[in-house]
Every structure is written in structure tokens, then in C-alpha cells.
Amino acid sequence: MSTNDVPSSAGMRREKLLLGGAIIFTVLAWASAFLVIRGVAPHIHPGGLAFGRLLVGAVTLAVLLAFSRRWVRPTGREWALLAGYGVLWFGLYNVALNTAETTLDAGTTAMIVNVGPILIALGGGLIFHEGISRWLAIGFVVAFAGIVLIGIGSGAHFGDLSGMLWCLVAAVTYAAGVLTQKPTLRRLPGIQVTLLGCLIGAVVTTPFAGQLVSGVEGIAAGDAPPAALVGIVYLGVVPTALAFTTWAYALGRVPASRLGISTYVVPPIAVVLGWVAFGEVPAPLALAGGVVCLVGVALSRRRSRPAVVVAEQAPVSEAAPGR
């Protein structure tokens, strides 16, 4: 090995460590978000909670961007993508997720939202012409069956299915947000993309500012615990500003469909955290549905073995190209 190869190898190892750390932090932060939202939702209306979270997140991201001193002027097409990303993932997703957790526990919510990776893969196949494999189609059907089980279980447990429907809205907007975000990361810095998305989401949720003010007044008057305000700040700093930045870092280096696999562990973590913090455990049928959903997501990531017609004419270097 030449001396020139040593720094390159060390750089690759460092890159892998940073990538792994970014993914782990993102997963843990997003799992904790389900728990914190469940704790704050009874005291702050869903729209107001979303607005407060995005406001805190935008301020935090602005500070991070100031330290990074990296800004690239977006093109017209990138602005359009950023607008879609901010409206869908930061705006609509947060409102839908908060609304869902007013009736559903953290674990059940996480299980339904976690079908997002399948929707991302389907979107990639339809929008980016990546193709829809047989396993992706099978996984989608299995995951849908899991959603039905969760719906039946959570409906029997909570008395209505509105929470499940809001979860599905959250899953769809999450997937659409990832698909619109991915192209912007080819040229724009991750922190900048996250900040702009957060600012756009804050603008979209501005009509709910009155709900936030009412909630804060309730906390000041003693009608709600001070921990609710701490929860808003936590949601803005950790799962929003920091975790979306680490997600953008990873998404700029890993295909969206593959990175979505990392979210498999979010529901189990959310279930455990919800049980420890609130003593809430999803209904048995909902848990079974969550397992079915995870199986469906796993099946969607399987790859069919390509048929080898003449093995002698397919050198290893050509038969297994890297991606």
C-alpha cells in the first residue's frame, strides 16, 4: 500500500463513522419525539405545537448555519423543491403527527408512520423511474395488511380511528418530503436545506400561532405543567434542528430507499419509551399489526436474484457492479 493510500483509507473510515453516528442519532432523536409529543399534546393544540417546534428549530438552525458559514444560492427548481419539502414534511407532517398523538399512544403512532419507507420506495419507482420490483409490491401489500390490523386494534382500544388516519397522512407527507428533499442535497448544504425547510414549515403553520400563545399562557397560569414548554424546546432543538441536519447529512450520501431502512427500529424504541414513561402499551392486535408492517417493509427491501444465463461469460467484476 502506498503512503498516498493511507489518508484515503483513514478518511473513508472517518466518513463511515460519521455516517453511522448521524443515522443512530437521527433514529434515537426521532423515536424520542413520539414520546415527547405524546406528553405535550394534552396541553398544547397540535397546530400550535407544530408552530412552536418549528420556530425553535429555525432559530437553532440559523445559529448552526452561522457557524458553518456555508450558503449556496438555490436555483429556481431547487426553490420549488424546497417549498414542497418544507410544506409537506415540516408543515403538514408535524400537524398531522401531533393530531394523531392526541388519540394514539406513541408506539402505535410510530408503527403506522413507519410505512413511510415503502412509500418512499414506491415514489422513487414512479417518480424517478427506478422501477417497482416484485418484492416491493409484495411488501406494500403486507404492510397495508399490518395497517389494517393496527387500525382495528387501535380503534377498539381508543374508540375511534381518526388517529390512524392522521398517522397515514403523516406517513404520506413524510415520504413525499423525503422525495422532494433528496434532489436538493446534490448541491446545497444539509444545514441550509434543513433551515429553509423549517422556515417554510413555520410560515405554513403560522395560522396556529394563537394556539401556541394560548398554550404558553396556560403554562404560565399553572393550568399546564412547565414540562410542556420544555418539551416544545426539546422538539425544536433535538428531533428537528439536530436530527433533521444529521438526516440530511446521511441522505446526501445514501439512497433514500436504503436510508429509510434505518427507521425500522424507531417503532420498537417508541413502544418501550411509551411504556416506561406513560405505562402505555399498544393493544395486542395493534402490536401484531406493527410486526406485520415491519415484515412488509423488510420484504420490500429484498432483491430478486438476477438470472445468470451463461456464467462463463459474466466476469465477477462486471456481473456485480457497485452502486
ABEGO torsion letter per residue (X at the ends): XBAAAAAAAAAAAAAAAAAAAAAAAAAAAAAAAAAAAAAAAAABBAAAAAAAAAAAAAAAAAAAAAAAGBBBBBBAAAAAAAAAAAAAAAAAAAAAAAAAAAABBAAAAAAAAAAAAAAAAAAAAAAAGAEBBAAAAAAAAAAAAAAAAAAAAAAAAAGBAAAAAAAAAAAAAAAAAAAAAAAAAAABBAAAAAAAAAAAAAAAAAAAAAAAAAAAAAAAAGABBAAAAAAAAAAAAAAAAAAAAAAAAAAAABBAAAAAAAAAAAAAAAAAAAAAAAGBBBBAAAAAAAAAAAAAAAAAABBBBBBBABAAABBAAAABBBX
